[in-house]
């Protein structure tokens, strides 16, 4: 039987925009009580008021800040049942031209931010013998793409981290899941080139998959589902064949087809720590 989401306490990092906001809305519609965390608390508070959530300040790269977010949510709403590590940011461009600051920023938000969330959630959930951690990854967590190499590396790291921790949690009553979507139409992917035969998802498409995972926990959920066998079959091919398939799908043209002008506003925003960066 699917799990009843009504009255469950759900905390979502990066919950004020895109997939995070859509996920919050899906859980609220299902009857859950939802807390969203974001660095830009004023913006998040407006979103929370619109959708019926609670907003809290959060910088996922700061372990103490993540713990403070957890404590505040539990003090206000009760024990957190589902923790969604959603915060993520991507900077597109040739790897050798990427600044050290941009490299550290992406690794901090996408990998270390998820690690901080998991470390914070596991102890209390294990002590209660229940809970569900859901990590938002990406298809590039399985297959690296040129043009977003550091983002790919961070998401690969989340896959490895989740795989290892999942084994440690076996028998604890705490579930761990990863969501592996292809690109969605969000600010994060603004201007990014599109591969052949690859549809752009909406944030709601991915949010609905998160809700399905909360109701029926599985370890990995690909979005859409048909990308699961396709991705796995690629790893059975010799490397030259895999490279040829990537060229056929135009995955190698990301750098050449990205509209960098369309990404200026987004990348300027996420690079400014005092504005709406980690967790926005």
DRENDOMAR-603977 format. One record per residue (C-alpha): residue in three letters; residue number from 1; x, y, z. Coordinates in steps of 0.1 Angstrom, whole numbers. Example, Ala and Ser with C-alpha at 12.3 -4.5 7.8 and 13.67 -1.06 7.14 Angstrom:
! DRENDOMAR-603977
<dogu><res>ALA</res><n>1</n><xx>123</xx><yy>-45</yy><zz>78</zz></dogu>
<dogu><res>SER</res><n>2</n><xx>137</xx><yy>-11</yy><zz>71</zz></dogu>
//
This chain:
! DRENDOMAR-603977
<dogu><res>UNK</res><n>1</n><xx>0</xx><yy>0</yy><zz>0</zz></dogu>
<dogu><res>UNK</res><n>2</n><xx>13</xx><yy>35</yy><zz>-7</zz></dogu>
<dogu><res>UNK</res><n>3</n><xx>22</xx><yy>56</yy><zz>23</zz></dogu>
<dogu><res>UNK</res><n>4</n><xx>-2</xx><yy>82</yy><zz>35</zz></dogu>
<dogu><res>UNK</res><n>5</n><xx>14</xx><yy>117</yy><zz>30</zz></dogu>
<dogu><res>UNK</res><n>6</n><xx>-13</xx><yy>136</yy><zz>49</zz></dogu>
<dogu><res>UNK</res><n>7</n><xx>1</xx><yy>155</yy><zz>79</zz></dogu>
<dogu><res>UNK</res><n>8</n><xx>36</xx><yy>143</yy><zz>72</zz></dogu>
<dogu><res>UNK</res><n>9</n><xx>63</xx><yy>170</yy><zz>79</zz></dogu>
<dogu><res>UNK</res><n>10</n><xx>83</xx><yy>176</yy><zz>47</zz></dogu>
<dogu><res>UNK</res><n>11</n><xx>114</xx><yy>199</yy><zz>46</zz></dogu>
<dogu><res>UNK</res><n>12</n><xx>128</xx><yy>209</yy><zz>12</zz></dogu>
<dogu><res>UNK</res><n>13</n><xx>161</xx><yy>227</yy><zz>5</zz></dogu>
<dogu><res>UNK</res><n>14</n><xx>161</xx><yy>251</yy><zz>-24</zz></dogu>
<dogu><res>UNK</res><n>15</n><xx>123</xx><yy>252</yy><zz>-21</zz></dogu>
<dogu><res>UNK</res><n>16</n><xx>115</xx><yy>286</yy><zz>-33</zz></dogu>
<dogu><res>UNK</res><n>17</n><xx>120</xx><yy>282</yy><zz>-71</zz></dogu>
<dogu><res>UNK</res><n>18</n><xx>117</xx><yy>257</yy><zz>-99</zz></dogu>
<dogu><res>UNK</res><n>19</n><xx>116</xx><yy>220</yy><zz>-90</zz></dogu>
<dogu><res>UNK</res><n>20</n><xx>118</xx><yy>228</yy><zz>-52</zz></dogu>
<dogu><res>UNK</res><n>21</n><xx>87</xx><yy>250</yy><zz>-53</zz></dogu>
<dogu><res>UNK</res><n>22</n><xx>68</xx><yy>226</yy><zz>-75</zz></dogu>
<dogu><res>UNK</res><n>23</n><xx>77</xx><yy>198</yy><zz>-51</zz></dogu>
<dogu><res>UNK</res><n>24</n><xx>65</xx><yy>218</yy><zz>-22</zz></dogu>
<dogu><res>UNK</res><n>25</n><xx>32</xx><yy>224</yy><zz>-40</zz></dogu>
<dogu><res>UNK</res><n>26</n><xx>27</xx><yy>187</yy><zz>-47</zz></dogu>
<dogu><res>UNK</res><n>27</n><xx>33</xx><yy>178</yy><zz>-11</zz></dogu>
<dogu><res>UNK</res><n>28</n><xx>9</xx><yy>205</yy><zz>1</zz></dogu>
<dogu><res>UNK</res><n>29</n><xx>-18</xx><yy>193</yy><zz>-23</zz></dogu>
<dogu><res>UNK</res><n>30</n><xx>-13</xx><yy>158</yy><zz>-9</zz></dogu>
<dogu><res>UNK</res><n>31</n><xx>-20</xx><yy>171</yy><zz>27</zz></dogu>
<dogu><res>UNK</res><n>32</n><xx>16</xx><yy>174</yy><zz>40</zz></dogu>
<dogu><res>UNK</res><n>33</n><xx>30</xx><yy>202</yy><zz>61</zz></dogu>
<dogu><res>UNK</res><n>34</n><xx>59</xx><yy>217</yy><zz>42</zz></dogu>
<dogu><res>UNK</res><n>35</n><xx>89</xx><yy>238</yy><zz>52</zz></dogu>
<dogu><res>UNK</res><n>36</n><xx>111</xx><yy>254</yy><zz>25</zz></dogu>
<dogu><res>UNK</res><n>37</n><xx>146</xx><yy>266</yy><zz>30</zz></dogu>
<dogu><res>UNK</res><n>38</n><xx>165</xx><yy>292</yy><zz>9</zz></dogu>
<dogu><res>UNK</res><n>39</n><xx>192</xx><yy>317</yy><zz>14</zz></dogu>
<dogu><res>UNK</res><n>40</n><xx>170</xx><yy>346</yy><zz>2</zz></dogu>
<dogu><res>UNK</res><n>41</n><xx>145</xx><yy>344</yy><zz>31</zz></dogu>
<dogu><res>UNK</res><n>42</n><xx>124</xx><yy>373</yy><zz>20</zz></dogu>
<dogu><res>UNK</res><n>43</n><xx>118</xx><yy>358</yy><zz>-14</zz></dogu>
<dogu><res>UNK</res><n>44</n><xx>111</xx><yy>324</yy><zz>1</zz></dogu>
<dogu><res>UNK</res><n>45</n><xx>87</xx><yy>339</yy><zz>26</zz></dogu>
<dogu><res>UNK</res><n>46</n><xx>66</xx><yy>354</yy><zz>-2</zz></dogu>
<dogu><res>UNK</res><n>47</n><xx>66</xx><yy>320</yy><zz>-20</zz></dogu>
<dogu><res>UNK</res><n>48</n><xx>56</xx><yy>302</yy><zz>12</zz></dogu>
<dogu><res>UNK</res><n>49</n><xx>27</xx><yy>326</yy><zz>18</zz></dogu>
<dogu><res>UNK</res><n>50</n><xx>15</xx><yy>320</yy><zz>-18</zz></dogu>
<dogu><res>UNK</res><n>51</n><xx>16</xx><yy>282</yy><zz>-16</zz></dogu>
<dogu><res>UNK</res><n>52</n><xx>8</xx><yy>275</yy><zz>21</zz></dogu>
<dogu><res>UNK</res><n>53</n><xx>43</xx><yy>265</yy><zz>33</zz></dogu>
<dogu><res>UNK</res><n>54</n><xx>67</xx><yy>278</yy><zz>60</zz></dogu>
<dogu><res>UNK</res><n>55</n><xx>99</xx><yy>295</yy><zz>50</zz></dogu>
<dogu><res>UNK</res><n>56</n><xx>132</xx><yy>295</yy><zz>68</zz></dogu>
<dogu><res>UNK</res><n>57</n><xx>167</xx><yy>309</yy><zz>60</zz></dogu>
<dogu><res>UNK</res><n>58</n><xx>191</xx><yy>283</yy><zz>47</zz></dogu>
<dogu><res>UNK</res><n>59</n><xx>226</xx><yy>281</yy><zz>33</zz></dogu>
<dogu><res>UNK</res><n>60</n><xx>231</xx><yy>245</yy><zz>25</zz></dogu>
<dogu><res>UNK</res><n>61</n><xx>269</xx><yy>249</yy><zz>23</zz></dogu>
<dogu><res>UNK</res><n>62</n><xx>270</xx><yy>257</yy><zz>60</zz></dogu>
<dogu><res>UNK</res><n>63</n><xx>266</xx><yy>226</yy><zz>83</zz></dogu>
<dogu><res>UNK</res><n>64</n><xx>255</xx><yy>248</yy><zz>113</zz></dogu>
<dogu><res>UNK</res><n>65</n><xx>230</xx><yy>265</yy><zz>91</zz></dogu>
<dogu><res>UNK</res><n>66</n><xx>215</xx><yy>233</yy><zz>79</zz></dogu>
<dogu><res>UNK</res><n>67</n><xx>212</xx><yy>221</yy><zz>115</zz></dogu>
<dogu><res>UNK</res><n>68</n><xx>196</xx><yy>254</yy><zz>125</zz></dogu>
<dogu><res>UNK</res><n>69</n><xx>171</xx><yy>249</yy><zz>97</zz></dogu>
<dogu><res>UNK</res><n>70</n><xx>163</xx><yy>214</yy><zz>109</zz></dogu>
<dogu><res>UNK</res><n>71</n><xx>159</xx><yy>225</yy><zz>145</zz></dogu>
<dogu><res>UNK</res><n>72</n><xx>136</xx><yy>254</yy><zz>135</zz></dogu>
<dogu><res>UNK</res><n>73</n><xx>114</xx><yy>233</yy><zz>114</zz></dogu>
<dogu><res>UNK</res><n>74</n><xx>110</xx><yy>206</yy><zz>141</zz></dogu>
<dogu><res>UNK</res><n>75</n><xx>103</xx><yy>232</yy><zz>167</zz></dogu>
<dogu><res>UNK</res><n>76</n><xx>75</xx><yy>248</yy><zz>146</zz></dogu>
<dogu><res>UNK</res><n>77</n><xx>60</xx><yy>218</yy><zz>128</zz></dogu>
<dogu><res>UNK</res><n>78</n><xx>72</xx><yy>186</yy><zz>146</zz></dogu>
<dogu><res>UNK</res><n>79</n><xx>95</xx><yy>157</yy><zz>137</zz></dogu>
<dogu><res>UNK</res><n>80</n><xx>105</xx><yy>158</yy><zz>100</zz></dogu>
<dogu><res>UNK</res><n>81</n><xx>93</xx><yy>127</yy><zz>81</zz></dogu>
<dogu><res>UNK</res><n>82</n><xx>107</xx><yy>135</yy><zz>47</zz></dogu>
<dogu><res>UNK</res><n>83</n><xx>138</xx><yy>156</yy><zz>39</zz></dogu>
<dogu><res>UNK</res><n>84</n><xx>143</xx><yy>166</yy><zz>3</zz></dogu>
<dogu><res>UNK</res><n>85</n><xx>179</xx><yy>177</yy><zz>-7</zz></dogu>
<dogu><res>UNK</res><n>86</n><xx>169</xx><yy>197</yy><zz>-37</zz></dogu>
<dogu><res>UNK</res><n>87</n><xx>191</xx><yy>228</yy><zz>-37</zz></dogu>
<dogu><res>UNK</res><n>88</n><xx>213</xx><yy>229</yy><zz>-68</zz></dogu>
<dogu><res>UNK</res><n>89</n><xx>231</xx><yy>253</yy><zz>-91</zz></dogu>
<dogu><res>UNK</res><n>90</n><xx>248</xx><yy>250</yy><zz>-124</zz></dogu>
<dogu><res>UNK</res><n>91</n><xx>273</xx><yy>272</yy><zz>-143</zz></dogu>
<dogu><res>UNK</res><n>92</n><xx>279</xx><yy>263</yy><zz>-179</zz></dogu>
<dogu><res>UNK</res><n>93</n><xx>311</xx><yy>268</yy><zz>-199</zz></dogu>
<dogu><res>UNK</res><n>94</n><xx>344</xx><yy>251</yy><zz>-209</zz></dogu>
<dogu><res>UNK</res><n>95</n><xx>359</xx><yy>235</yy><zz>-178</zz></dogu>
<dogu><res>UNK</res><n>96</n><xx>394</xx><yy>250</yy><zz>-184</zz></dogu>
<dogu><res>UNK</res><n>97</n><xx>379</xx><yy>285</yy><zz>-183</zz></dogu>
<dogu><res>UNK</res><n>98</n><xx>358</xx><yy>280</yy><zz>-152</zz></dogu>
<dogu><res>UNK</res><n>99</n><xx>371</xx><yy>301</yy><zz>-122</zz></dogu>
<dogu><res>UNK</res><n>100</n><xx>381</xx><yy>284</yy><zz>-90</zz></dogu>
<dogu><res>UNK</res><n>101</n><xx>353</xx><yy>303</yy><zz>-73</zz></dogu>
<dogu><res>UNK</res><n>102</n><xx>327</xx><yy>289</yy><zz>-97</zz></dogu>
<dogu><res>UNK</res><n>103</n><xx>341</xx><yy>253</yy><zz>-92</zz></dogu>
<dogu><res>UNK</res><n>104</n><xx>340</xx><yy>256</yy><zz>-54</zz></dogu>
<dogu><res>UNK</res><n>105</n><xx>306</xx><yy>271</yy><zz>-55</zz></dogu>
<dogu><res>UNK</res><n>106</n><xx>290</xx><yy>243</yy><zz>-76</zz></dogu>
<dogu><res>UNK</res><n>107</n><xx>307</xx><yy>216</yy><zz>-55</zz></dogu>
<dogu><res>UNK</res><n>108</n><xx>296</xx><yy>233</yy><zz>-23</zz></dogu>
<dogu><res>UNK</res><n>109</n><xx>260</xx><yy>236</yy><zz>-32</zz></dogu>
<dogu><res>UNK</res><n>110</n><xx>254</xx><yy>204</yy><zz>-52</zz></dogu>
<dogu><res>UNK</res><n>111</n><xx>276</xx><yy>179</yy><zz>-33</zz></dogu>
<dogu><res>UNK</res><n>112</n><xx>285</xx><yy>194</yy><zz>1</zz></dogu>
<dogu><res>UNK</res><n>113</n><xx>251</xx><yy>208</yy><zz>5</zz></dogu>
<dogu><res>UNK</res><n>114</n><xx>235</xx><yy>174</yy><zz>0</zz></dogu>
<dogu><res>UNK</res><n>115</n><xx>261</xx><yy>158</yy><zz>23</zz></dogu>
<dogu><res>UNK</res><n>116</n><xx>252</xx><yy>184</yy><zz>50</zz></dogu>
<dogu><res>UNK</res><n>117</n><xx>215</xx><yy>177</yy><zz>46</zz></dogu>
<dogu><res>UNK</res><n>118</n><xx>220</xx><yy>139</yy><zz>49</zz></dogu>
<dogu><res>UNK</res><n>119</n><xx>243</xx><yy>142</yy><zz>80</zz></dogu>
<dogu><res>UNK</res><n>120</n><xx>217</xx><yy>164</yy><zz>97</zz></dogu>
<dogu><res>UNK</res><n>121</n><xx>188</xx><yy>141</yy><zz>89</zz></dogu>
<dogu><res>UNK</res><n>122</n><xx>202</xx><yy>107</yy><zz>95</zz></dogu>
<dogu><res>UNK</res><n>123</n><xx>208</xx><yy>109</yy><zz>133</zz></dogu>
<dogu><res>UNK</res><n>124</n><xx>173</xx><yy>119</yy><zz>143</zz></dogu>
<dogu><res>UNK</res><n>125</n><xx>156</xx><yy>97</yy><zz>117</zz></dogu>
<dogu><res>UNK</res><n>126</n><xx>177</xx><yy>67</yy><zz>128</zz></dogu>
<dogu><res>UNK</res><n>127</n><xx>169</xx><yy>73</yy><zz>164</zz></dogu>
<dogu><res>UNK</res><n>128</n><xx>131</xx><yy>73</yy><zz>156</zz></dogu>
<dogu><res>UNK</res><n>129</n><xx>135</xx><yy>43</yy><zz>134</zz></dogu>
<dogu><res>UNK</res><n>130</n><xx>117</xx><yy>60</yy><zz>105</zz></dogu>
<dogu><res>UNK</res><n>131</n><xx>122</xx><yy>87</yy><zz>79</zz></dogu>
<dogu><res>UNK</res><n>132</n><xx>129</xx><yy>93</yy><zz>42</zz></dogu>
<dogu><res>UNK</res><n>133</n><xx>157</xx><yy>112</yy><zz>26</zz></dogu>
<dogu><res>UNK</res><n>134</n><xx>152</xx><yy>121</yy><zz>-10</zz></dogu>
<dogu><res>UNK</res><n>135</n><xx>182</xx><yy>135</yy><zz>-30</zz></dogu>
<dogu><res>UNK</res><n>136</n><xx>176</xx><yy>154</yy><zz>-62</zz></dogu>
<dogu><res>UNK</res><n>137</n><xx>204</xx><yy>144</yy><zz>-86</zz></dogu>
<dogu><res>UNK</res><n>138</n><xx>202</xx><yy>146</yy><zz>-124</zz></dogu>
<dogu><res>UNK</res><n>139</n><xx>207</xx><yy>125</yy><zz>-154</zz></dogu>
<dogu><res>UNK</res><n>140</n><xx>242</xx><yy>140</yy><zz>-155</zz></dogu>
<dogu><res>UNK</res><n>141</n><xx>248</xx><yy>122</yy><zz>-122</zz></dogu>
<dogu><res>UNK</res><n>142</n><xx>251</xx><yy>91</yy><zz>-143</zz></dogu>
<dogu><res>UNK</res><n>143</n><xx>265</xx><yy>104</yy><zz>-176</zz></dogu>
<dogu><res>UNK</res><n>144</n><xx>288</xx><yy>134</yy><zz>-176</zz></dogu>
<dogu><res>UNK</res><n>145</n><xx>282</xx><yy>162</yy><zz>-202</zz></dogu>
<dogu><res>UNK</res><n>146</n><xx>307</xx><yy>186</yy><zz>-217</zz></dogu>
<dogu><res>UNK</res><n>147</n><xx>299</xx><yy>221</yy><zz>-208</zz></dogu>
<dogu><res>UNK</res><n>148</n><xx>288</xx><yy>213</yy><zz>-173</zz></dogu>
<dogu><res>UNK</res><n>149</n><xx>317</xx><yy>191</yy><zz>-161</zz></dogu>
<dogu><res>UNK</res><n>150</n><xx>319</xx><yy>203</yy><zz>-126</zz></dogu>
<dogu><res>UNK</res><n>151</n><xx>281</xx><yy>201</yy><zz>-121</zz></dogu>
<dogu><res>UNK</res><n>152</n><xx>283</xx><yy>166</yy><zz>-135</zz></dogu>
<dogu><res>UNK</res><n>153</n><xx>311</xx><yy>157</yy><zz>-111</zz></dogu>
<dogu><res>UNK</res><n>154</n><xx>291</xx><yy>170</yy><zz>-82</zz></dogu>
<dogu><res>UNK</res><n>155</n><xx>260</xx><yy>150</yy><zz>-91</zz></dogu>
<dogu><res>UNK</res><n>156</n><xx>282</xx><yy>119</yy><zz>-97</zz></dogu>
<dogu><res>UNK</res><n>157</n><xx>294</xx><yy>125</yy><zz>-62</zz></dogu>
<dogu><res>UNK</res><n>158</n><xx>259</xx><yy>126</yy><zz>-48</zz></dogu>
<dogu><res>UNK</res><n>159</n><xx>252</xx><yy>92</yy><zz>-65</zz></dogu>
<dogu><res>UNK</res><n>160</n><xx>282</xx><yy>76</yy><zz>-49</zz></dogu>
<dogu><res>UNK</res><n>161</n><xx>275</xx><yy>92</yy><zz>-16</zz></dogu>
<dogu><res>UNK</res><n>162</n><xx>239</xx><yy>80</yy><zz>-17</zz></dogu>
<dogu><res>UNK</res><n>163</n><xx>249</xx><yy>45</yy><zz>-27</zz></dogu>
<dogu><res>UNK</res><n>164</n><xx>273</xx><yy>42</yy><zz>2</zz></dogu>
<dogu><res>UNK</res><n>165</n><xx>250</xx><yy>57</yy><zz>28</zz></dogu>
<dogu><res>UNK</res><n>166</n><xx>220</xx><yy>36</yy><zz>16</zz></dogu>
<dogu><res>UNK</res><n>167</n><xx>239</xx><yy>5</yy><zz>25</zz></dogu>
<dogu><res>UNK</res><n>168</n><xx>247</xx><yy>19</yy><zz>60</zz></dogu>
<dogu><res>UNK</res><n>169</n><xx>210</xx><yy>27</yy><zz>66</zz></dogu>
<dogu><res>UNK</res><n>170</n><xx>199</xx><yy>-8</yy><zz>57</zz></dogu>
<dogu><res>UNK</res><n>171</n><xx>176</xx><yy>-21</yy><zz>85</zz></dogu>
<dogu><res>UNK</res><n>172</n><xx>174</xx><yy>13</yy><zz>102</zz></dogu>
<dogu><res>UNK</res><n>173</n><xx>139</xx><yy>21</yy><zz>90</zz></dogu>
<dogu><res>UNK</res><n>174</n><xx>152</xx><yy>51</yy><zz>72</zz></dogu>
<dogu><res>UNK</res><n>175</n><xx>147</xx><yy>52</yy><zz>34</zz></dogu>
<dogu><res>UNK</res><n>176</n><xx>170</xx><yy>69</yy><zz>10</zz></dogu>
<dogu><res>UNK</res><n>177</n><xx>161</xx><yy>77</yy><zz>-26</zz></dogu>
<dogu><res>UNK</res><n>178</n><xx>177</xx><yy>96</yy><zz>-55</zz></dogu>
<dogu><res>UNK</res><n>179</n><xx>157</xx><yy>113</yy><zz>-83</zz></dogu>
<dogu><res>UNK</res><n>180</n><xx>174</xx><yy>113</yy><zz>-117</zz></dogu>
<dogu><res>UNK</res><n>181</n><xx>156</xx><yy>136</yy><zz>-142</zz></dogu>
<dogu><res>UNK</res><n>182</n><xx>166</xx><yy>148</yy><zz>-176</zz></dogu>
<dogu><res>UNK</res><n>183</n><xx>167</xx><yy>186</yy><zz>-179</zz></dogu>
<dogu><res>UNK</res><n>184</n><xx>136</xx><yy>206</yy><zz>-169</zz></dogu>
<dogu><res>UNK</res><n>185</n><xx>124</xx><yy>240</yy><zz>-180</zz></dogu>
<dogu><res>UNK</res><n>186</n><xx>138</xx><yy>259</yy><zz>-150</zz></dogu>
<dogu><res>UNK</res><n>187</n><xx>160</xx><yy>289</yy><zz>-145</zz></dogu>
<dogu><res>UNK</res><n>188</n><xx>189</xx><yy>266</yy><zz>-140</zz></dogu>
<dogu><res>UNK</res><n>189</n><xx>187</xx><yy>253</yy><zz>-176</zz></dogu>
<dogu><res>UNK</res><n>190</n><xx>179</xx><yy>287</yy><zz>-192</zz></dogu>
<dogu><res>UNK</res><n>191</n><xx>196</xx><yy>290</yy><zz>-225</zz></dogu>
<dogu><res>UNK</res><n>192</n><xx>211</xx><yy>255</yy><zz>-224</zz></dogu>
<dogu><res>UNK</res><n>193</n><xx>213</xx><yy>236</yy><zz>-256</zz></dogu>
<dogu><res>UNK</res><n>194</n><xx>189</xx><yy>207</yy><zz>-262</zz></dogu>
<dogu><res>UNK</res><n>195</n><xx>199</xx><yy>172</yy><zz>-273</zz></dogu>
<dogu><res>UNK</res><n>196</n><xx>182</xx><yy>152</yy><zz>-300</zz></dogu>
<dogu><res>UNK</res><n>197</n><xx>151</xx><yy>132</yy><zz>-289</zz></dogu>
<dogu><res>UNK</res><n>198</n><xx>153</xx><yy>146</yy><zz>-254</zz></dogu>
<dogu><res>UNK</res><n>199</n><xx>121</xx><yy>164</yy><zz>-242</zz></dogu>
<dogu><res>UNK</res><n>200</n><xx>123</xx><yy>192</yy><zz>-217</zz></dogu>
<dogu><res>UNK</res><n>201</n><xx>104</xx><yy>183</yy><zz>-186</zz></dogu>
<dogu><res>UNK</res><n>202</n><xx>84</xx><yy>208</yy><zz>-165</zz></dogu>
<dogu><res>UNK</res><n>203</n><xx>91</xx><yy>212</yy><zz>-128</zz></dogu>
<dogu><res>UNK</res><n>204</n><xx>58</xx><yy>196</yy><zz>-121</zz></dogu>
<dogu><res>UNK</res><n>205</n><xx>68</xx><yy>164</yy><zz>-139</zz></dogu>
<dogu><res>UNK</res><n>206</n><xx>98</xx><yy>160</yy><zz>-115</zz></dogu>
<dogu><res>UNK</res><n>207</n><xx>78</xx><yy>171</yy><zz>-85</zz></dogu>
<dogu><res>UNK</res><n>208</n><xx>52</xx><yy>144</yy><zz>-92</zz></dogu>
<dogu><res>UNK</res><n>209</n><xx>80</xx><yy>118</yy><zz>-93</zz></dogu>
<dogu><res>UNK</res><n>210</n><xx>93</xx><yy>130</yy><zz>-59</zz></dogu>
<dogu><res>UNK</res><n>211</n><xx>58</xx><yy>126</yy><zz>-45</zz></dogu>
<dogu><res>UNK</res><n>212</n><xx>54</xx><yy>91</yy><zz>-60</zz></dogu>
<dogu><res>UNK</res><n>213</n><xx>88</xx><yy>82</yy><zz>-44</zz></dogu>
<dogu><res>UNK</res><n>214</n><xx>76</xx><yy>94</yy><zz>-10</zz></dogu>
<dogu><res>UNK</res><n>215</n><xx>45</xx><yy>73</yy><zz>-13</zz></dogu>
<dogu><res>UNK</res><n>216</n><xx>63</xx><yy>42</yy><zz>-27</zz></dogu>
<dogu><res>UNK</res><n>217</n><xx>100</xx><yy>44</yy><zz>-18</zz></dogu>
<dogu><res>UNK</res><n>218</n><xx>125</xx><yy>32</yy><zz>-43</zz></dogu>
<dogu><res>UNK</res><n>219</n><xx>162</xx><yy>38</yy><zz>-44</zz></dogu>
<dogu><res>UNK</res><n>220</n><xx>165</xx><yy>54</yy><zz>-78</zz></dogu>
<dogu><res>UNK</res><n>221</n><xx>137</xx><yy>70</yy><zz>-98</zz></dogu>
<dogu><res>UNK</res><n>222</n><xx>145</xx><yy>81</yy><zz>-134</zz></dogu>
<dogu><res>UNK</res><n>223</n><xx>123</xx><yy>108</yy><zz>-149</zz></dogu>
<dogu><res>UNK</res><n>224</n><xx>109</xx><yy>100</yy><zz>-173</zz></dogu>
<dogu><res>UNK</res><n>225</n><xx>110</xx><yy>63</yy><zz>-166</zz></dogu>
<dogu><res>UNK</res><n>226</n><xx>122</xx><yy>52</yy><zz>-200</zz></dogu>
<dogu><res>UNK</res><n>227</n><xx>156</xx><yy>68</yy><zz>-194</zz></dogu>
<dogu><res>UNK</res><n>228</n><xx>164</xx><yy>41</yy><zz>-169</zz></dogu>
<dogu><res>UNK</res><n>229</n><xx>170</xx><yy>12</yy><zz>-193</zz></dogu>
<dogu><res>UNK</res><n>230</n><xx>185</xx><yy>36</yy><zz>-219</zz></dogu>
<dogu><res>UNK</res><n>231</n><xx>210</xx><yy>49</yy><zz>-194</zz></dogu>
<dogu><res>UNK</res><n>232</n><xx>219</xx><yy>15</yy><zz>-181</zz></dogu>
<dogu><res>UNK</res><n>233</n><xx>223</xx><yy>0</yy><zz>-216</zz></dogu>
<dogu><res>UNK</res><n>234</n><xx>248</xx><yy>27</yy><zz>-225</zz></dogu>
<dogu><res>UNK</res><n>235</n><xx>272</xx><yy>14</yy><zz>-198</zz></dogu>
<dogu><res>UNK</res><n>236</n><xx>272</xx><yy>-20</yy><zz>-216</zz></dogu>
<dogu><res>UNK</res><n>237</n><xx>286</xx><yy>-5</yy><zz>-248</zz></dogu>
<dogu><res>UNK</res><n>238</n><xx>322</xx><yy>-2</yy><zz>-256</zz></dogu>
<dogu><res>UNK</res><n>239</n><xx>334</xx><yy>34</yy><zz>-250</zz></dogu>
<dogu><res>UNK</res><n>240</n><xx>337</xx><yy>43</yy><zz>-287</zz></dogu>
<dogu><res>UNK</res><n>241</n><xx>301</xx><yy>32</yy><zz>-292</zz></dogu>
<dogu><res>UNK</res><n>242</n><xx>290</xx><yy>53</yy><zz>-262</zz></dogu>
<dogu><res>UNK</res><n>243</n><xx>308</xx><yy>83</yy><zz>-276</zz></dogu>
<dogu><res>UNK</res><n>244</n><xx>291</xx><yy>78</yy><zz>-310</zz></dogu>
<dogu><res>UNK</res><n>245</n><xx>257</xx><yy>76</yy><zz>-293</zz></dogu>
<dogu><res>UNK</res><n>246</n><xx>264</xx><yy>108</yy><zz>-274</zz></dogu>
<dogu><res>UNK</res><n>247</n><xx>272</xx><yy>125</yy><zz>-307</zz></dogu>
<dogu><res>UNK</res><n>248</n><xx>241</xx><yy>111</yy><zz>-323</zz></dogu>
<dogu><res>UNK</res><n>249</n><xx>220</xx><yy>125</yy><zz>-294</zz></dogu>
<dogu><res>UNK</res><n>250</n><xx>239</xx><yy>158</yy><zz>-297</zz></dogu>
<dogu><res>UNK</res><n>251</n><xx>250</xx><yy>156</yy><zz>-261</zz></dogu>
<dogu><res>UNK</res><n>252</n><xx>284</xx><yy>168</yy><zz>-272</zz></dogu>
<dogu><res>UNK</res><n>253</n><xx>270</xx><yy>201</yy><zz>-286</zz></dogu>
<dogu><res>UNK</res><n>254</n><xx>259</xx><yy>216</yy><zz>-253</zz></dogu>
<dogu><res>UNK</res><n>255</n><xx>287</xx><yy>242</yy><zz>-254</zz></dogu>
<dogu><res>UNK</res><n>256</n><xx>281</xx><yy>251</yy><zz>-290</zz></dogu>
<dogu><res>UNK</res><n>257</n><xx>243</xx><yy>255</yy><zz>-287</zz></dogu>
<dogu><res>UNK</res><n>258</n><xx>240</xx><yy>272</yy><zz>-254</zz></dogu>
<dogu><res>UNK</res><n>259</n><xx>227</xx><yy>307</yy><zz>-254</zz></dogu>
<dogu><res>UNK</res><n>260</n><xx>250</xx><yy>323</yy><zz>-229</zz></dogu>
<dogu><res>UNK</res><n>261</n><xx>233</xx><yy>356</yy><zz>-230</zz></dogu>
<dogu><res>UNK</res><n>262</n><xx>201</xx><yy>339</yy><zz>-217</zz></dogu>
<dogu><res>UNK</res><n>263</n><xx>221</xx><yy>327</yy><zz>-187</zz></dogu>
<dogu><res>UNK</res><n>264</n><xx>236</xx><yy>359</yy><zz>-176</zz></dogu>
<dogu><res>UNK</res><n>265</n><xx>209</xx><yy>369</yy><zz>-150</zz></dogu>
<dogu><res>UNK</res><n>266</n><xx>207</xx><yy>334</yy><zz>-135</zz></dogu>
<dogu><res>UNK</res><n>267</n><xx>245</xx><yy>329</yy><zz>-132</zz></dogu>
<dogu><res>UNK</res><n>268</n><xx>250</xx><yy>364</yy><zz>-118</zz></dogu>
<dogu><res>UNK</res><n>269</n><xx>224</xx><yy>357</yy><zz>-92</zz></dogu>
<dogu><res>UNK</res><n>270</n><xx>237</xx><yy>323</yy><zz>-80</zz></dogu>
<dogu><res>UNK</res><n>271</n><xx>273</xx><yy>336</yy><zz>-78</zz></dogu>
<dogu><res>UNK</res><n>272</n><xx>264</xx><yy>364</yy><zz>-53</zz></dogu>
<dogu><res>UNK</res><n>273</n><xx>264</xx><yy>348</yy><zz>-18</zz></dogu>
<dogu><res>UNK</res><n>274</n><xx>245</xx><yy>377</yy><zz>-2</zz></dogu>
<dogu><res>UNK</res><n>275</n><xx>217</xx><yy>375</yy><zz>-27</zz></dogu>
<dogu><res>UNK</res><n>276</n><xx>199</xx><yy>343</yy><zz>-36</zz></dogu>
<dogu><res>UNK</res><n>277</n><xx>227</xx><yy>317</yy><zz>-39</zz></dogu>
<dogu><res>UNK</res><n>278</n><xx>229</xx><yy>284</yy><zz>-22</zz></dogu>
<dogu><res>UNK</res><n>279</n><xx>195</xx><yy>270</yy><zz>-15</zz></dogu>
<dogu><res>UNK</res><n>280</n><xx>176</xx><yy>296</yy><zz>-34</zz></dogu>
//
